[in-house]
Amino acid sequence: MRARFPEFRLGKVLATSFTATLTERQGDAVERVPTPQRLIDWLAVYGLDVDSCTIAQLDLARELRESIHAAATAAATQEPLPASAVQVINDRSVQGRAAAVLTAEGERRWRLGPDSSVEDALSVIAADAIGIVAGERDGKLALCASPTCRAAFFDASQSRTRRWCDMNTCGNRQKKARFHAGRGGVPGPGR
């Protein structure tokens, strides 16, 4: 029987979705890729299929994840990018082999070769992070307003005023907390 892991928090933007493989960063952190197989599973969701992953490669992935989060946080708060984060992102970007392909719907997708490794998939994620942090996409980097989350996310909404990384988790949790605080913290009957 397979171990139960927390569900992935998937988004439309590859790099910031990758940073969401660690959530609740300011509270009780939830690691969503605790094993090499779980990283393989996450990569497959985004079409970055690899056959295997070692503990060392998982460590590289986590280092990249934290570097993207640090750079995205700095960009969102308009602070200087951490040099160490920039170095890791750049190193991962140039170390992989992947090709951009055009879909019939006119979208860009990344294709890894048949012998691709985790490093190849990480290079795609790093390249996506570079494009986002460099401001090459229509939208802006923001930080989740949840005090326990503070995830970096890419806000492509028309008004660019999104407050939550995910309305179904952080947003609803904050709305419930405000509702209960407004009622004196007492749940209604039958609850």
N, C-alpha and C positions, 0 to 999 in steps of 0.2 A: 504494500500500500504506500502510495506517495505521500510525502509530508505535505501538510497544508501550509501555504505561504500567504501572506497578505496579497490582495489583488493589486495589479499594477494600476497606477494612475496614468492614463494615457491622454495625450494631448495631440494637437495638430502640428506642433513645432518640435522637431526631433531633439534638439539640444536641451531645451528646457524640460521636455518630457523625461529626458535622461536624468536630469537633476532630481526629478520627482521619484527616482528609485530609492531615495532616502527622504522620508517625510517626517513631519513634526520635529524639525531640527531644533526648535527652542523648547521642546517639551520632552515627552518620552519618545525618542526617535524610533522610527519604524523603518527597518532595512528591508526593502522589497526585492533585492537581489542578494540573498545571503549565501548562495552557493553558485558554483560555476554553471550548473545546469539552469539555474534560474536566470542568469545573464543570457545564456543561449536562448531561452524562451523569450525574454524581453526583446532581444535583437531580432528574432524571427517575426515578432509582431510588426516590426517596422521594415520588414523585407530584407534585413541584413543577416541572412542565414549563414551560420557557421556550424561546422560539425562537432567541434570540441572546444573546451575552455579549461585552462589550468587555474590553479589558485593564483599563480603569479599574474596571469592575464586578468583575473578578476580584480586583483590589486591594482593593476594598471587602469582598469575601467573605473574603479572607485576614485583613484587619483585624478583621472580626467573629470569625473563627475564633480568632485569637490572644486577643481580648478574652474570649471565652467560656472559653477554656482558662485564662486568668489568673484569672477570677472563680471558675471551678470548682475550680481548684487552691487558691485562698484559702479557699473554702468547705470543701473537703475537709480542709484543715489547720487549720481554725477560726481563720483570720487575717482581718483586715479586708479587705473587697473593694477592689481598686484602683479609685480614682475614675475614672481614664481608661477602664478596661474597662467600668465601669458606664455611663459616658456613651456609649460606642460601642454597647453592647447596647441601651440605651434609644433612641438615635437610629435605629438600624436597625429596631427594633420599630415605631416610630410612622410610619415612612416608607413602609410597604407597604400593599398592598390584597390581602387574602385573606379567605376565608370559612371558618368551621368548618362541617363537614357531618357528619351522623351516618350511619354505615354500617348495613346490615341486621344486622350482627353486634354492633351496639351500641357501636362504637368511633368516636372522633372522628378525622376526617381533615381536611386542609386542602385547599381548592380555590382555585386561581388562576383568574382570568378569562382569556378568549381573548387579550387583549392584555397579559398580565402580563409583567413584566420581572424581571430578577435581583433588583432591590431588593424586589419583592413576595415572592419566595421567601426572601430574607434576613430579611424581617420575621417570617416564620413561624418560622425557626430561632431568631431572637432571642427571640421570645415563648416558645418552648419552653425556652430557656436561663433565662429569667426564672422560669418555673415551677419548674424544677429547683433553681436556686440559692436561690430563696425557700422551698424545702422543701415545695412543694405536692404532691409526689408521694410515694408510699410507696416508700421506699428511701433510699439515701444516696450522696453523691458520695465517690469514693475515687480514689486515684492508683495506677497500675500499679506493682507491686513490682519490675519489671525496672529495673535501674539505667540502662539505655540508653533506655528508653521513657518512663516516668513520665507516661503519658497519663492524663487525667482520664476516669473512666468512672462510670456510674450503676449502683450495686449494688442490685438489687432481689431478690437471693437471700433465702431465708427467714432465714438466720443473719446476713446483712449482713457476711460475712467474706471475700468474694471478694478475691483478691490480684492478679489479672491482668486487664488490659483485654480480653485474648483468650487463652483457654487454648490454642488451636491455634497461636498464634505465641509470644507472650511466655512463657506458662506452660510449654509444651513445651521451649522454648529453655533456660529456667532448670532444668527437671528434668534435661535432658540434661547441662547443665554440672555439676550436683551429682552425677549418676551418674558422669561421667568423673572428677571430682575425687575421688570415693570410691574409684575404681579406680586412683588414681595418675595420672590423665590419659592412660592407655594404652588405646586402643581394643582390643576383643577380636579374635580371629582372623577373617579375612575381611572386615574393615571398612576 
